[in-house]
Amino acid sequence: MDLDDSRPIWIQLVDDFRMRIVTGIWPAGTRIPSVRDLATQAGVNPNTVQRALAELDRSGLTVTERTAGRFVTADAAVLDAVRRELAVGATDTFIAAVTAIGMDLAQAGETLAERWPASTTDESGEPSRAVR
């Protein structure tokens, strides 16, 4: 994980952990690594990781069971809402970028339609991890 100084580390961890959840790296219902393990992996203080995980709990993406640990929610509606939120953000970024270079909706849509197949399959033609 590449952390930078542009935003608080705990927020960067929240973003990274959310992506791990919505992409299935941490599947619904599975136990996530301990605070200590995540802190070691990220090279940060465990309190920083705990703050990020508390935010995931608050948002409903994770559920903490007192003696068993922290688990990814199995609530499909919560997962879908987060996917949509992330998609809206990515879409807004895309729109800002293509309008800045002078494209209109038709041109942007055409470019997106052309690029979609290449961006959603791997070298063998199978669906990439991002669309599985």
Summary of the structure (lengths in Angstrom):
residues: 132
radius of gyration: 17.6
end to end distance: 22.3
largest distance: 55.8
contacts: 314
relative contact order: 0.11
helix: 60%
strand: 8%
